[in-house]
Amino acid sequence: MRKTYPKTHWYLVVLSLCVSAVSGAAAVPEFDQNHAFFLIEAQCAFGPRDPGSEGHRQCLEFLWRELSFWTDTVFVQSFTHHSQGRRKTIQLTNIIGRTKPAERDRILLCAHWDTRPVADHDPIPENRNTPVLGANDGASGVAVVLEIARRCALSPPDIGLDIILFDGEDYGFDDSPDEWLIGSKHFAKNIPRPFPRYGILLDMIGDRDLEIPVEQASYYYAPGIVDKVWSAARNLGISTFQQEIGRSVYDDHIPLNEAGLPTIDIVDFDYAFWHTVHDTPANCSRKSLEDVGRVLLHVIYNEKP
């Protein structure tokens, strides 16, 4: 995960949510919370997935295979990054799957698949050089995105779907902005065509006590997409999507917005085990994954070309 913008005043805001008629749309597939949780466990079974590690290499192969099953075409963006802070050069890989690749009307779902190389927020100093397992911070967003890809493959929606798994999101230092969001910065300079209509980023959405406020930068860059997603949650009675503005988070949606692709971040930054050795599947919730997955499936299946 990443640093936040300088702390700003937190305030409630009344969102003027558009009312969408979810009931009139095509049949929306069910979200399988158990399979999504299995996908968290499968990623964590490789161990930490920080760049250069054996877990990183093995998980790359696993994610490639998964997207190959559930999307029409899969390719990668492989590139090197020289880290001045860590004084090493690393190989990074964004993994991209596309359904209906010829369809010009499409949306993008994304998450980061790498994990933090150090548990620098662990309360025990001896743990702070230990790599993070990243069950919530990384694997939870990937799991929901992959499960959505699977459901869309079994019952295709009307629009095209791009799935992007970013590498190198969590490699940075608080005083070195160039070391964060490496994969999404690379992707933002190399967005494949057709250009998606908008994007949705998932990060840290597996918390057992999930509460998702509207991320500030998302509301600034893409208020219409915020309204679309939070309206779907309200219509479904999913209260984990809170009707208030939270903090700004410096996350993978920022480079995409700066490149002209309106993208929101669905994130619960208040996670007790953030950047600690206790970010494990035991501290994640199937129900949290289902809440997010159900909302996004309703958004996808209510989109019309």
Beta strands, then each sheet from edge to edge (+ up, - down):
strand 1: 73-83
strand 2: 88-99
strand 3: 106-112
strand 4: 160-166
strand 5: 199-203
strand 6: 212-214
strand 7: 241-245
strand 8: 263-267
sheet 1: 1+ 2- 4+ 3+ 5+ 8+
sheet 2: 6+ 7+
end
